Amino acid sequence: MLRFIYGEDLSEFPKLRDTMFRDRARQFSERLGWEVTVDAAGEERDQYDAMNPLYVIWQKACGSHGGSMRFLPTTAPCMVNDHFTHLTDGVTISHPLISECTRFCLAPDAEPRVAAALMLGGAELGQGFHLTDAVGVFDARMVRIYGRLGWAPTVLGTSGEGRDAISVGLWEMSEATRQRMARKAGLSPTLSRHWFDRAFGTATSLPQAVSA
């Protein structure tokens, strides 16, 4: 199932929390070789995890992490504006209706549909919080995934070539996209909306992150 959980509430789901951060370490540090911080427990976190982000998480039937991504408002400190403006010609992206999505992670044993389910979760946020777009930094390996899912971003800037390319992109939010991602994930859009409503009720805007 999809879970929508703020950082301050992760303690209510210890198994889900711990397996998510461990899977992030496996993907970003061990498999991709990124320069990220992994603690003694084998968990990967950065400064943005301390800002009460909103996590979209696919929870497996056993209660552990199947996949996840992290959202922060662009009107607060976020990765794309703090570290990647060289990809946007120095332009910062800051708007209450644009959220940043980072740390797209899949568990080593994730089902093929989990990537689409996470994108569906992002689309649910877009419709539920009336966002116009999501912005994110992505590497070359993700281009194929986004293309296969049928929700490719508008690329704002790229550095590097081939497998070393890093880009910033915008994903336009729409109801049509939500429906398409539900079909790709093999999930009912009514069910995914139920998961969103269970988490937020009548929420209509993405709250501001808190500073570390």
Secondary structure, DSSP 8 states (H G I E B T S, - for coil): -EEEEEGGGGGG-HHHHHHHHHHHIIIIIIIT-----B-TTS-B--GGGGS--EEEEEE-TTSSEEEEEEEEETTS--HHHHH-GGGTTT-----TTEEEEEEEEE-TT--TTHHHHHHHHHHHHHHHTT-SEEEEEEEHHHHHHHHHHT---EEEEEES-GGG-EEEEEEE--HHHHHHHHHHHT--HHHHHHHHHHHHTT--S-------
